[in-house]
Amino acid sequence: MKHISDQWQLFGQSLPSRLLIGSALYPSPSIMCDAIRTSGASVVTVSLRRQAPQHQGGNDFWALLKELDCQLLPNTAGCHSVQEATTMAQMCREIFHTDWIKLELIGDDYNLQPDPIALLQASEILVKDGFKVFPYCTDDLVICRRLIDVGCEVLMPWAAPIGTGKGIINPYALTTLRERLPSIPLIVDAGIGLPSHACQAMELGYDGVLLNSAVAQAGDPVNMAAA
């Protein structure tokens, strides 16, 4: 297992925390802000689709996020096609003033598994367009290597399907990714249901973990990445 220090870098940006945290599904905006601050997370994911900015519905929400002084990672949640995902990414870049994008491209609505073929296609398009792509993918080694081949410098494999909270259901697959892709930043995304699941991911040598609102409120996430 490689040594993990507190400080790390993504796309040349130094980050003091290895936790990423979601901004959706909190009971209230104040609880969201409290959870994010308490976590110490350096990166907050945001969904353009949830806030209907074309109707000025997200102005208050964006103002709250700016006060948190975290790196924003917009996502393409809810997209099912390459065209839809790439268009959403371009809108996010314009609104959030960042070329970071968490690329989510769903292929199955039952378990929200990523569409591997469309994900590769969209990743290649967005990388060529200057985006720093964080693809949400499964723990399939071949797909992950293909994503790297098209220019992805960071990968976000799942621990389990979105929303299940099952934790790491295939430790062998995640361990294999870590061993075969030693120089690629790997961030565990989806399926984390308890703080202990996040700790397990760090023990496997992963660079970071994305927490959802349930995990952020389930315990003290500040020390999760101390493994």
VMD Tcl script that draws the C-alpha trace (Angstrom):
set ca {
  {0.00 0.00 0.00}
  {1.35 3.42 -0.88}
  {1.89 6.07 1.79}
  {-0.99 8.55 1.99}
  {-0.28 12.06 3.22}
  {-2.84 14.69 4.17}
  {-2.00 16.99 1.26}
  {-2.66 15.86 -2.30}
  {-3.13 17.32 -5.75}
  {-5.72 17.08 -8.49}
  {-4.91 18.67 -11.82}
  {-2.17 20.71 -10.19}
  {-4.41 22.05 -7.43}
  {-3.28 21.32 -3.88}
  {-6.06 20.07 -1.60}
  {-5.85 19.80 2.20}
  {-8.51 17.07 2.51}
  {-9.00 13.75 0.78}
  {-12.76 13.93 1.23}
  {-15.17 15.08 -1.45}
  {-18.76 15.70 -0.43}
  {-22.11 16.00 -2.16}
  {-24.44 18.98 -1.86}
  {-27.76 17.20 -2.48}
  {-30.51 15.74 -0.30}
  {-29.79 17.50 2.99}
  {-32.79 18.33 5.22}
  {-32.03 22.04 4.92}
  {-29.43 24.42 3.45}
  {-28.08 25.18 6.92}
  {-27.52 21.49 7.65}
  {-25.78 21.14 4.28}
  {-23.40 23.98 5.11}
  {-22.73 22.63 8.61}
  {-22.02 19.12 7.29}
  {-19.66 20.38 4.59}
  {-17.76 22.62 7.01}
  {-17.52 19.88 9.65}
  {-16.28 17.35 7.13}
  {-13.37 19.55 6.16}
  {-13.89 18.44 2.55}
  {-11.99 20.41 -0.07}
  {-14.29 19.57 -2.99}
  {-18.08 19.83 -3.22}
  {-20.07 18.23 -6.03}
  {-23.01 20.17 -7.43}
  {-25.78 19.30 -9.84}
  {-26.93 21.90 -12.33}
  {-30.06 19.90 -13.13}
  {-31.43 20.07 -9.57}
  {-31.58 23.85 -9.33}
  {-33.19 24.95 -12.62}
  {-30.85 27.93 -13.05}
  {-32.61 28.96 -16.23}
  {-35.45 30.07 -13.95}
  {-33.08 31.66 -11.40}
  {-34.05 28.87 -9.02}
  {-30.53 28.20 -7.79}
  {-29.21 31.68 -6.98}
  {-29.50 31.30 -3.20}
  {-27.97 27.83 -3.36}
  {-24.98 29.02 -5.39}
  {-24.44 31.89 -2.96}
  {-24.25 29.40 -0.07}
  {-21.72 27.26 -1.91}
  {-19.50 30.26 -2.62}
  {-19.40 31.08 1.09}
  {-18.00 27.60 1.80}
  {-14.86 28.43 -0.19}
  {-14.48 24.91 -1.60}
  {-13.52 23.71 -5.05}
  {-16.73 23.02 -6.96}
  {-17.05 19.83 -8.99}
  {-20.18 20.10 -11.17}
  {-21.69 16.82 -12.32}
  {-23.83 15.61 -15.19}
  {-26.22 13.66 -12.96}
  {-29.29 12.35 -14.75}
  {-27.77 12.27 -18.24}
  {-28.35 9.22 -20.42}
  {-26.70 10.13 -23.74}
  {-23.39 11.49 -24.94}
  {-25.04 14.60 -26.36}
  {-26.95 15.29 -23.17}
  {-23.87 14.83 -20.98}
  {-21.53 16.96 -23.10}
  {-24.11 19.74 -23.37}
  {-24.63 19.67 -19.60}
  {-20.87 19.83 -19.05}
  {-20.59 22.90 -21.26}
  {-23.42 24.60 -19.36}
  {-21.72 23.77 -16.05}
  {-18.44 25.28 -17.22}
  {-20.16 28.50 -18.16}
  {-22.19 28.80 -14.95}
  {-19.63 27.59 -12.40}
  {-16.53 28.99 -14.10}
  {-14.59 25.74 -13.82}
  {-13.41 23.16 -16.31}
  {-13.68 20.39 -13.70}
  {-16.58 18.05 -14.48}
  {-17.78 14.85 -12.81}
  {-19.03 12.90 -15.78}
  {-22.05 10.76 -14.95}
  {-23.67 8.96 -17.87}
  {-26.22 6.41 -16.75}
  {-26.84 3.25 -18.75}
  {-29.32 1.50 -16.48}
  {-32.01 3.17 -14.41}
  {-32.39 0.24 -12.02}
  {-28.96 0.44 -10.39}
  {-27.74 3.65 -12.07}
  {-24.76 1.83 -13.54}
  {-22.68 3.94 -15.92}
  {-22.91 3.23 -19.64}
  {-19.29 2.25 -20.39}
  {-19.42 2.85 -24.14}
  {-21.11 6.24 -23.93}
  {-18.86 7.19 -21.01}
  {-15.76 6.60 -23.13}
  {-17.20 8.59 -26.01}
  {-18.24 11.54 -23.86}
  {-14.93 11.53 -21.97}
  {-12.95 11.73 -25.20}
  {-15.08 14.64 -26.45}
  {-14.81 16.60 -23.20}
  {-11.06 16.03 -22.77}
  {-10.49 17.38 -26.28}
  {-12.68 20.37 -25.34}
  {-10.38 21.22 -22.44}
  {-12.35 19.70 -19.56}
  {-10.71 18.04 -16.57}
  {-12.92 14.97 -16.52}
  {-13.73 12.95 -13.40}
  {-15.59 9.94 -14.87}
  {-17.97 8.01 -12.60}
  {-17.32 4.41 -13.63}
  {-17.55 0.84 -12.41}
  {-14.57 -1.09 -11.03}
  {-13.90 -2.74 -14.40}
  {-10.15 -2.57 -15.09}
  {-10.47 -2.63 -18.88}
  {-12.95 0.25 -18.96}
  {-10.78 2.23 -16.56}
  {-7.73 1.74 -18.76}
  {-9.70 2.86 -21.81}
  {-10.77 6.00 -19.96}
  {-7.13 6.75 -19.27}
  {-6.33 6.13 -22.94}
  {-8.78 8.85 -24.02}
  {-7.19 11.35 -21.64}
  {-8.86 10.99 -18.23}
  {-6.33 11.76 -15.49}
  {-8.62 10.90 -12.55}
  {-11.08 8.02 -12.14}
  {-14.06 7.67 -9.81}
  {-14.98 3.96 -9.59}
  {-17.96 2.90 -7.53}
  {-17.82 0.86 -4.35}
  {-21.40 -0.27 -5.00}
  {-24.36 1.06 -7.02}
  {-25.53 4.58 -6.20}
  {-27.77 4.83 -3.18}
  {-27.30 1.27 -1.92}
  {-24.98 2.15 0.95}
  {-23.53 -1.37 0.76}
  {-19.93 -0.28 0.99}
  {-17.20 -1.95 -1.00}
  {-18.85 -5.03 -2.50}
  {-15.83 -6.11 -4.54}
  {-12.60 -5.35 -2.64}
  {-10.64 -7.50 -5.09}
  {-11.65 -5.35 -8.06}
  {-10.82 -2.08 -6.30}
  {-7.52 -3.48 -5.07}
  {-6.68 -4.58 -8.62}
  {-7.39 -1.08 -9.94}
  {-5.11 0.42 -7.33}
  {-2.30 -2.02 -8.09}
  {-2.57 -1.77 -11.88}
  {-3.04 2.00 -12.01}
  {-0.54 3.18 -9.38}
  {-0.03 6.69 -10.76}
  {-3.69 7.58 -11.42}
  {-5.67 9.41 -8.70}
  {-8.55 7.11 -7.75}
  {-11.57 8.39 -5.83}
  {-14.19 5.96 -4.56}
  {-17.63 7.17 -5.61}
  {-21.07 5.68 -4.84}
  {-22.14 2.95 -2.47}
  {-20.48 4.40 0.63}
  {-23.02 4.07 3.43}
  {-20.99 4.38 6.63}
  {-17.87 6.25 7.75}
  {-16.19 2.85 8.12}
  {-16.70 2.20 4.40}
  {-14.76 5.37 3.63}
  {-11.97 4.25 5.93}
  {-11.84 0.89 4.15}
  {-11.41 2.64 0.81}
  {-8.49 4.63 2.17}
  {-6.96 1.47 3.61}
  {-6.99 0.01 0.08}
  {-4.79 2.91 -0.98}
  {-7.38 5.09 -2.69}
  {-6.59 8.77 -2.97}
  {-9.97 10.09 -1.93}
  {-13.60 9.30 -1.16}
  {-16.81 11.03 -2.17}
  {-19.36 11.15 0.64}
  {-23.08 11.69 0.24}
  {-25.32 13.59 2.64}
  {-26.29 10.47 4.64}
  {-22.69 9.55 5.40}
  {-21.75 13.12 6.16}
  {-24.41 13.17 8.87}
  {-23.81 9.62 10.15}
  {-20.59 10.34 11.98}
  {-17.55 12.56 12.25}
  {-15.98 12.48 8.77}
  {-13.13 14.83 9.64}
  {-10.76 12.00 10.58}
  {-11.93 9.39 8.05}
  {-8.97 9.94 5.76}
  {-6.36 9.50 8.48}
  {-5.78 5.89 7.47}
}
mol new
graphics top color blue
foreach p $ca { graphics top sphere $p radius 0.5 }
foreach p [lrange $ca 0 end-1] q [lrange $ca 1 end] { graphics top cylinder $p $q radius 0.2 }
display resetview
